[in-house]
């Protein structure tokens, strides 16, 4: 969701901050801003709308300072506006902060701070942070160490010169103030702060919201997403919950909050070898089409070195085959597109491994009391590896004794770090908000997990594993075949472009594919769509059908094909316009469908990998015909890092 960047070093900060914010545009946002320290003061510039508006306005400010922080905001508390955009400033303009996350007790804190004379200029929950830091800095600068609580500490404004000196390697006054302020917050946060009293210094802290420190040739960097550091930082440190980092132009220190103190810890550095190639659309008009076209590569990369000729091998598995054999219940927790991939996995795990499997929306899982024992496996599926609801759910599951397994696209992400084992989807960076190649990578990874469980349980023989793996690899070339000819998709899209609503139907594997197809259409074309198991249509949804109403049916070769065909006829009899995704060679479907999109023949268990591609293409083409923003649909964020 929101994005943070920061820089302190040898070069002007403003261009670096704007460049970093542009790399984070894919996450979704509605306003942006930067704050730069120069000449003993901080200049803050914010604009609603796209980063281009911010960039165009910066010329009037002549920002040459080499220390600054920036932010892209996705509105939660308060409407998208310049006033609500970050950075936020203290009352005297001497401290600036940016914040990702949600402060749950902001109303209470705001009342206390307003009662002590602080003036608020925004509707956001984030603004309380800068005023808390302002008060904390004042108390430290006056050396009010005997204060029992920040709320009872000396008020007023920060003095012109701090009276407490700090030695190298010890936390600065700003670091101490950020720690004091954080101790009063309830919720989640990634915070970056700077003050004109400590030129060239940035302090950042995190709790349940990602934050990364990067070291480059020309200075130190901060971001909520490694994406912004690609091409500029040589190595990075991923901050852990409760950690705080203090940066200057040369280096940085990491501290761990312990009670009221900050204890210095040794940072763990990781080399960052990403390039900025993923930012180039190449020959494609939008990132979504580029990423749809990358799905054959994702399938091959995710499966590379996963089979040694006789058995599946996953080097990052983290769980032994003996531990997998003891599993007697599986919960898969996910949100959005990842949830639909998980519905497919449920069928595979129960069908191949014969283990009961439930799929749960992550935001609901943590608020009920599921049956969890040491033999329960909880699988967390998250493209970014930082989805707030999913992270909270797996933390609860671990406390209850479950084994936790992650399916994610991001190496070193919170889901990966907090899981007992992981399978990486190898999709690389996905820029378009509507997930496509990550969905395919998740299906392939979850299919591998289902096969691993079946292999460990002895439910599938060596020969069966070999056959399934070979067919799984073959889906890459089948996906390439689908992408070669999109004429049928384009014709179907033209027939749907003026619709007000649409219905997706399917059975078995096709029902989950229908769910994802409907989501894609809603996300990028703003055309209302619902998905139902085809047999449910007559239990209510059929009332929606009128002449010309689009019904998109996943009617691939499967044990339920005849049933789906019957449901298609029910819709057709009531005037529906039928678009069908069907298997090559199907001679019956043309009798009932107005438009047929054929895909290569594939085993039913693997059909979602190929069947989803026409629906992704269909949603994109309809969105184009309706004049929508393909890569950055309204109101949506790429990574949902708050509840």
C-alpha positions in Angstrom: 0.0 0.0 0.0 1.7 3.2 1.1 5.4 3.6 0.2 8.3 5.1 2.1 11.7 6.2 0.8 14.5 8.0 2.5 18.0 9.2 1.6 21.0 10.8 3.3 24.3 11.1 1.6 26.4 13.0 -0.8 23.9 13.9 -3.5 20.8 16.1 -3.7 18.0 14.1 -2.0 15.0 15.3 -4.0 15.7 13.5 -7.3 16.6 10.3 -5.5 13.4 10.5 -3.4 11.2 11.1 -6.5 12.9 8.3 -8.4 12.3 5.9 -5.5 8.6 6.9 -5.2 8.1 6.2 -8.9 9.4 2.7 -8.4 6.7 2.3 -5.7 3.9 3.6 -7.9 2.8 0.0 -8.7 1.8 -0.4 -5.0 -1.1 2.0 -5.5 -1.4 5.5 -4.0 -3.5 8.7 -4.2 -1.0 11.4 -3.0 2.7 11.9 -2.5 5.2 14.2 -0.8 8.8 14.7 0.2 10.6 16.6 3.0 14.2 17.8 2.5 16.5 19.3 5.1 18.8 22.0 3.9 20.3 25.2 5.3 19.1 24.5 8.8 15.5 24.0 8.0 13.1 21.4 6.5 11.1 22.1 3.3 8.0 19.9 2.8 6.2 19.6 -0.5 3.0 17.4 -0.9 0.6 17.0 -3.8 -2.6 15.0 -4.3 -2.7 12.7 -7.4 0.2 11.3 -9.3 3.9 11.7 -8.6 4.2 13.7 -11.8 2.3 16.5 -10.1 4.7 16.5 -7.2 7.7 16.4 -9.5 6.5 19.3 -11.6 6.0 21.5 -8.5 9.5 20.9 -7.0 11.2 23.2 -9.4 9.9 26.2 -7.5 11.5 25.2 -4.3 15.2 24.7 -5.4 15.8 21.8 -3.1 19.5 21.0 -2.9 19.7 19.3 0.5 21.2 15.8 0.7 18.9 14.4 3.4 15.2 13.7 3.0 12.2 11.4 3.3 9.3 10.7 0.9 6.0 9.0 0.8 3.2 7.7 -1.4 -0.1 7.6 0.5 -3.1 5.2 0.0 -5.9 6.8 1.9 -7.3 5.2 5.0 -7.9 7.9 7.6 -9.0 11.1 5.7 -9.7 11.6 2.0 -7.0 11.8 -0.6 -5.8 15.4 -0.4 -2.7 17.6 -0.2 -3.4 18.2 3.5 -3.6 14.5 4.3 -0.5 13.6 2.3 2.8 12.8 4.0 5.3 13.9 5.2 3.7 15.4 8.3 5.4 18.3 10.2 5.6 19.2 13.9 3.9 22.4 15.0 7.1 24.4 14.7 8.1 22.8 11.4 11.3 21.4 12.8 10.5 17.6 12.7 9.1 15.7 9.7 7.8 12.1 9.6 6.3 9.6 7.1 4.4 6.6 8.2 3.0 3.3 6.8 0.5 1.3 8.9 -2.5 2.2 11.1 -2.4 3.8 14.5 -5.4 2.3 16.3 -5.4 4.6 19.3 -4.9 7.8 17.3 -8.2 9.4 18.5 -7.2 9.1 22.1 -3.7 10.4 21.4 -5.0 13.3 19.3 -7.3 14.5 22.1 -4.4 14.4 24.6 -2.1 16.3 22.2 -4.7 18.9 21.3 -5.3 19.4 25.0 -1.6 20.2 25.3 -1.7 22.8 22.6 -0.8 20.8 19.5 -2.5 21.9 16.3 -3.3 19.3 13.7 -3.5 20.1 10.0 -4.7 16.7 8.7 -7.4 14.0 9.3 -4.8 11.2 9.3 -4.0 8.8 12.1 -0.3 9.3 11.2 0.0 12.9 12.3 -0.2 12.0 16.0 3.3 10.5 15.6 5.1 13.7 14.7 3.5 15.5 17.6 4.4 12.7 20.0 8.0 12.9 18.7 7.9 16.6 19.1 7.0 16.3 22.8 9.4 13.5 23.4 12.3 15.5 21.8 11.4 18.5 24.0 11.5 16.4 27.1 14.9 14.8 26.2 16.4 18.1 25.2 15.4 19.6 28.5 16.7 16.4 30.1 13.5 15.6 31.9 14.6 12.0 32.6 12.4 11.7 35.7 9.2 11.9 33.8 7.1 8.7 34.4 5.1 9.0 31.2 5.4 11.0 28.1 2.0 12.5 28.5 3.1 13.9 31.9 6.5 15.2 30.5 7.3 18.8 29.9 5.2 20.2 27.0 5.9 23.2 24.9 8.1 23.3 21.8 11.5 21.9 21.1 14.3 24.3 22.3 16.7 25.8 19.8 19.6 23.6 20.9 19.4 20.2 22.6 21.1 20.2 26.0 22.0 16.5 26.0 25.1 15.3 24.0 25.2 11.9 22.3 28.3 9.9 21.5 28.9 8.0 18.3 27.2 4.5 18.5 24.7 5.6 21.1 21.1 6.4 20.0 20.6 10.1 19.2 18.0 12.3 20.7 15.9 11.8 17.7 16.2 8.0 18.0 15.3 8.2 21.6 12.3 10.4 20.9 11.0 8.1 18.1 11.3 5.2 20.6 9.4 7.1 23.3 6.7 8.0 20.8 6.4 4.5 19.5 5.9 3.1 23.0 2.6 5.0 23.1 1.3 3.7 19.8 -1.1 0.8 19.3 -1.3 -0.6 15.8 1.3 -1.1 13.1 3.9 1.2 11.8 7.0 1.9 9.7 8.2 5.4 10.6 10.9 7.6 9.3 11.7 10.8 11.0 14.1 13.7 10.6 14.8 17.0 12.4 16.7 20.1 11.6 18.4 19.9 14.9 20.3 16.8 13.7 21.3 17.6 10.1 21.9 14.6 7.8 20.3 12.1 10.1 17.2 9.9 9.6 15.7 7.6 12.2 13.3 4.8 11.3 11.4 2.2 13.3 9.0 -0.6 12.5 6.3 -2.8 13.9 4.4 -5.2 11.6 5.1 -3.0 8.6 8.1 -3.6 6.3 11.2 -1.3 6.3 14.5 -1.9 4.7 17.8 0.0 5.1 20.2 0.1 2.1 23.8 1.0 1.8 25.0 2.5 -1.5 28.1 4.2 -2.9 26.7 7.7 -2.4 24.9 7.3 0.9 22.3 5.4 2.9 18.8 4.6 1.8 15.5 3.6 3.4 12.4 2.1 1.8 9.3 0.1 2.7 10.0 -2.1 -0.4 13.3 -3.3 -1.8 12.0 -2.3 -5.2 12.9 1.3 -4.5 16.5 0.4 -3.7 17.1 -1.6 -6.9 20.0 -0.2 -8.9 21.2 2.1 -6.1 21.8 0.1 -3.0 24.5 -2.6 -2.9 23.3 -4.3 0.2 20.3 -4.1 2.5 19.3 -4.7 6.1 15.7 -5.8 6.6 14.6 -4.4 10.0 12.9 -6.7 12.4 9.8 -5.8 14.5 10.9 -3.6 17.4 14.1 -2.5 15.7 15.1 1.1 15.1 17.7 2.3 12.7 19.7 5.6 12.7 21.3 6.7 9.5 23.7 9.4 8.5 25.5 10.0 5.2 28.3 7.4 6.0 26.7 4.5 7.8 23.9 3.4 10.1 23.3 1.8 13.5 20.5 -0.6 14.5 19.0 -0.7 17.9 16.5 -3.0 19.6 13.9 -1.4 21.8 14.0 -3.0 25.3 11.7 -1.5 27.9 12.6 2.2 27.8 16.1 1.6 26.4 17.6 1.2 23.0 20.2 -1.5 22.8 22.6 -1.6 19.8 22.5 -4.8 17.7 24.6 -6.0 14.8 22.6 -5.6 11.6 22.2 -8.6 9.2 23.2 -7.5 5.7 22.1 -9.1 2.4 23.5 -8.3 -1.0 21.0 -6.8 -3.3 21.6 -7.9 -6.9 18.3 -6.7 -8.5 18.4 -4.7 -11.6 15.8 -2.2 -12.9 14.9 -4.4 -15.9 11.5 -5.2 -14.4 10.6 -1.6 -14.7 10.8 -1.7 -18.5 7.6 -2.7 -20.4 9.6 -3.5 -23.5 7.3 -4.2 -26.5 4.2 -4.3 -24.3 1.7 -1.4 -23.9 1.2 -2.2 -20.2 2.7 -4.2 -17.5 -0.3 -6.5 -17.1 0.2 -7.8 -20.6 3.9 -8.1 -20.1 3.3 -10.2 -17.0 0.6 -12.3 -18.6 3.1 -13.1 -21.3 5.7 -14.1 -18.7 3.7 -16.9 -17.2 5.3 -19.7 -19.2 8.7 -18.5 -17.9 7.3 -18.4 -14.3 6.1 -22.0 -14.6 9.5 -23.2 -15.8 11.5 -21.2 -13.2 9.3 -22.3 -10.3 9.7 -26.0 -11.3 13.4 -25.8 -12.1 15.4 -28.3 -10.0 12.3 -29.5 -8.1 12.6 -33.1 -9.3 15.7 -35.3 -9.2 14.3 -38.1 -11.5 12.8 -40.1 -8.7 11.4 -37.7 -6.1 10.4 -34.1 -5.6 13.1 -32.0 -4.0 12.5 -28.5 -2.5 15.8 -27.1 -1.1 14.0 -24.4 0.9 11.3 -26.8 2.2 12.3 -26.4 5.9 10.2 -29.4 6.9 11.4 -33.0 6.7 9.4 -35.7 4.9 8.9 -37.3 8.4 7.3 -34.1 9.6 5.1 -33.8 6.5 4.0 -37.4 7.0 2.6 -36.5 10.5 0.4 -33.7 9.1 -3.3 -34.6 9.5 -5.0 -31.3 8.8 -4.1 -28.4 6.5 -5.4 -24.8 6.7 -4.5 -22.5 3.8 -4.8 -18.8 4.6 -4.8 -16.1 2.0 -6.5 -13.0 0.6 -7.8 -12.0 -2.9 -6.1 -13.7 -5.8 -4.0 -15.9 -3.4 -7.3 -17.1 -1.9 -8.4 -18.4 -5.3 -5.1 -20.2 -5.9 -5.7 -21.8 -2.5 -9.1 -23.1 -3.4 -7.4 -25.0 -6.3 -4.9 -26.4 -3.8 -7.6 -27.7 -1.5 -8.8 -30.0 -4.3 -5.3 -31.2 -5.0 -4.3 -31.8 -1.3 -7.4 -33.7 -0.5 -7.4 -35.6 -3.8 -3.7 -36.6 -3.8 -2.6 -36.6 -0.2 -6.0 -37.5 1.3 -5.6 -34.9 4.1 -8.5 -32.7 5.2 -7.8 -29.2 3.9 -9.7 -25.9 4.6 -9.1 -22.6 2.9 -9.6 -19.5 5.0 -9.7 -15.8 4.3 -6.8 -14.6 6.4 -8.7 -11.6 7.8 -11.3 -14.0 9.3 -9.0 -16.9 10.4 -7.4 -15.0 13.3 -10.7 -13.9 14.7 -12.1 -17.4 15.3 -10.8 -20.4 17.1 -9.8 -23.0 14.6 -8.8 -26.5 15.7 -5.0 -26.5 15.6 -2.6 -29.2 17.0 1.1 -29.8 16.5 0.2 -32.0 13.5 -1.6 -29.1 11.8 0.0 -27.4 8.8 -0.9 -23.8 8.2 0.0 -22.6 4.7 0.3 -18.9 4.2 -0.1 -17.7 0.6 1.0 -14.1 -0.2 2.5 -12.6 -3.3 4.3 -9.9 -1.5 5.0 -11.9 1.7 3.9 -8.9 3.7 0.1 -9.1 3.6 -0.9 -7.8 7.1 -3.9 -10.2 7.6 -1.9 -13.2 6.5 1.0 -12.4 8.7 -1.2 -11.9 11.8 -2.9 -15.2 11.1 0.3 -17.3 10.8 1.7 -15.7 14.0 -1.4 -16.8 15.9 -1.1 -20.3 14.3 2.5 -20.6 15.5 1.5 -19.6 19.0 -1.0 -22.4 18.9 1.6 -24.9 17.9 1.0 -25.4 14.2 3.7 -25.9 11.5 3.7 -22.9 9.2 4.6 -23.0 5.5 4.9 -20.0 3.2 4.1 -19.6 -0.5 5.5 -16.2 -1.6 7.2 -14.4 -4.4 9.6 -12.4 -2.3 12.8 -13.8 -0.8 13.4 -12.7 2.7 9.8 -11.3 3.1 8.1 -11.5 6.5 6.1 -14.5 5.5 9.2 -16.3 4.4 11.1 -15.4 7.5 8.3 -16.4 9.9 7.5 -19.7 8.3 9.0 -23.1 9.1 9.4 -23.8 5.4 8.7 -22.0 2.1 8.3 -22.5 -1.6 9.2 -19.4 -3.7 7.0 -18.8 -6.8 9.9 -17.4 -8.9 7.6 -14.8 -10.6 10.0 -12.0 -10.0 8.6 -8.5 -9.5 5.0 -7.9 -10.5 4.2 -4.3 -11.3 0.5 -4.4 -12.4 -1.8 -4.2 -9.4 -4.0 -7.0 -10.8 -2.0 -10.2 -10.2 -1.5 -12.6 -13.1 1.9 -14.3 -13.2 2.0 -14.5 -9.4 -1.3 -16.3 -9.4 0.2 -18.9 -11.8 3.3 -19.2 -9.7 1.2 -19.8 -6.6 -0.8 -22.5 -8.3 2.4 -24.3 -9.5 3.9 -23.9 -6.0 0.8 -25.2 -4.2 0.6 -28.1 -6.7 4.2 -29.0 -5.7 3.2 -28.8 -2.0 0.2 -31.1 -2.7 2.5 -33.6 -4.4 5.1 -33.3 -1.6 2.4 -34.2 1.0 1.2 -37.1 -1.2 4.8 -38.3 -1.6 5.5 -38.1 2.1 2.3 -39.9 2.9 2.9 -42.6 0.3 -0.3 -41.8 -1.5 1.3 -41.3 -4.9 3.8 -43.7 -6.3 7.2 -42.7 -7.7 5.8 -43.2 -11.2 2.7 -41.1 -10.5 4.9 -38.3 -9.2 7.1 -38.4 -12.3 4.1 -38.4 -14.6 2.4 -35.5 -12.8 5.6 -33.4 -12.7 6.2 -33.9 -16.4 2.6 -32.8 -17.2 3.1 -29.8 -14.9 6.2 -28.8 -16.8 4.3 -29.2 -20.1 1.8 -26.5 -19.0 4.4 -23.9 -19.8 4.4 -24.7 -23.5 0.6 -25.0 -23.4 0.4 -21.5 -22.0 2.6 -20.3 -24.8 0.2 -21.7 -27.3 -2.7 -19.9 -25.7 -0.8 -16.6 -25.9 -0.1 -16.9 -29.6 -3.7 -16.3 -30.7 -6.0 -13.9 -28.8 -8.5 -13.2 -31.6 -11.3 -15.2 -29.9 -10.6 -13.3 -26.6 -10.8 -9.9 -28.4 -14.1 -10.8 -30.0 -15.6 -11.9 -26.7 -14.4 -8.7 -25.0 -16.0 -6.5 -27.6 -19.3 -8.3 -27.0 -19.1 -7.6 -23.3 -17.7 -4.0 -23.2 -21.1 -2.3 -22.7 -22.4 -4.7 -20.1 -23.3 -3.6 -16.6 -22.7 -6.9 -14.9 -21.4 -10.4 -15.7 -21.5 -13.9 -14.2 -18.7 -16.4 -14.1 -19.5 -20.1 -13.6 -17.6 -23.4 -13.4 -17.5 -26.6 -11.5 -14.7 -28.4 -9.6 -11.4 -26.8 -10.6 -13.4 -24.5 -12.9 -15.3 -22.9 -10.0 -12.1 -21.6 -8.5 -10.9 -20.4 -11.9 -14.2 -18.6 -12.3 -13.7 -16.8 -9.0 -10.4 -15.5 -10.2 -11.7 -14.5 -13.6 -14.5 -12.4 -12.0 -12.0 -10.7 -9.7 -9.8 -9.7 -12.6 -12.7 -8.3 -14.5 -13.9 -6.2 -11.4 -10.4 -5.0 -10.6 -9.4 -3.5 -13.9 -12.6 -2.9 -15.9 -14.9 -1.8 -13.0 -17.5 -4.0 -14.6 -19.5 -5.7 -11.8 -19.0 -9.5 -11.9 -19.9 -12.4 -9.6 -18.7 -16.0 -9.7 -20.6 -19.1 -8.7 -20.2 -22.8 -8.8 -22.4 -23.6 -11.8 -24.8 -25.8 -9.9 -25.6 -22.8 -7.6 -26.9 -20.7 -10.5 -30.5 -22.0 -10.2 -30.5 -21.2 -6.4 -30.7 -17.5 -6.9 -28.2 -16.0 -9.4 -30.2 -17.1 -12.4 -32.6 -14.3 -11.6 -30.0 -11.8 -12.8 -30.0 -13.2 -16.3 -31.7 -11.2 -19.0 -31.2 -11.0 -22.8 -27.6 -10.1 -23.5 -26.3 -10.7 -20.0 -22.7 -12.1 -20.2 -22.2 -15.5 -18.7 -18.5 -16.6 -18.8 -18.3 -20.4 -18.3 -15.2 -22.5 -17.6 -16.2 -25.6 -19.5 -12.9 -27.5 -20.0 -12.7 -31.3 -20.2 -13.4 -32.7 -16.7 -15.6 -35.1 -14.8 -18.2 -32.4 -14.5 -18.2 -31.2 -18.1 -21.7 -32.5 -18.9 -23.1 -30.8 -15.8 -21.5 -27.5 -16.8 -22.9 -27.8 -20.3 -26.4 -28.2 -18.8 -25.9 -25.1 -16.7 -24.8 -23.2 -19.8 -28.0 -24.3 -21.6 -30.1 -23.0 -18.6 -28.4 -19.6 -19.0 -28.7 -19.6 -22.8 -32.4 -20.4 -22.6 -32.9 -17.1 -20.7 -31.1 -15.0 -23.3 -27.6 -14.9 -21.8 -24.6 -14.2 -24.0 -22.3 -17.2 -23.4 -18.5 -17.0 -23.5 -16.9 -20.3 -22.9 -13.4 -21.4 -22.1 -13.2 -24.9 -23.6 -10.8 -27.7 -24.5 -9.5 -28.0 -28.0 -11.5 -30.6 -30.0 -14.7 -29.9 -28.1 -17.4 -30.1 -30.8 -20.4 -29.7 -28.6 -19.7 -26.4 -26.9 -20.2 -24.4 -30.1 -23.9 -25.3 -30.1 -24.5 -23.3 -27.0 -21.8 -20.7 -26.7 -21.8 -17.4 -28.6 -18.0 -17.2 -28.2 -15.6 -20.0 -27.5 -12.0 -19.6 -26.4 -10.2 -22.9 -26.9 -7.2 -24.0 -24.8 -5.0 -27.1 -25.1 -6.1 -30.4 -23.6 -4.6 -30.9 -20.1 -5.3 -33.0 -17.0 -8.2 -31.6 -15.0 -6.0 -31.2 -11.9 -3.7 -28.9 -13.8 -6.3 -27.1 -15.9 -6.4 -23.9 -13.8 -2.9 -23.0 -15.0 -4.0 -22.8 -18.6 -7.7 -21.9 -18.1 -7.0 -18.7 -16.2 -5.0 -17.1 -19.1 -7.9 -16.5 -21.4 -9.8 -14.9 -18.5 -6.9 -12.6 -17.7 -6.7 -11.6 -21.3 -10.5 -11.1 -21.4 -10.5 -8.8 -18.4 -7.6 -6.7 -19.8 -9.2 -6.3 -23.2 -12.6 -5.3 -21.7 -10.8 -2.7 -19.6 -9.0 -1.3 -22.6 -12.3 -1.0 -24.5 -13.8 0.8 -21.5 -10.9 3.2 -21.2 -9.6 2.1 -17.8 -6.1 2.3 -16.4 -4.8 -1.3 -16.8 -1.9 -1.3 -14.4 -3.1 1.0 -11.7 -6.9 0.6 -11.2 -8.7 3.0 -8.9 -8.7 2.5 -5.2 -6.5 -0.6 -5.3 -3.1 -1.2 -3.8 -0.6 -3.9 -4.8 0.4 -4.9 -1.4 -2.1 -4.7 1.5 0.1 -4.0 4.6 -2.7 -2.9 7.0 -5.9 -4.6 8.2 
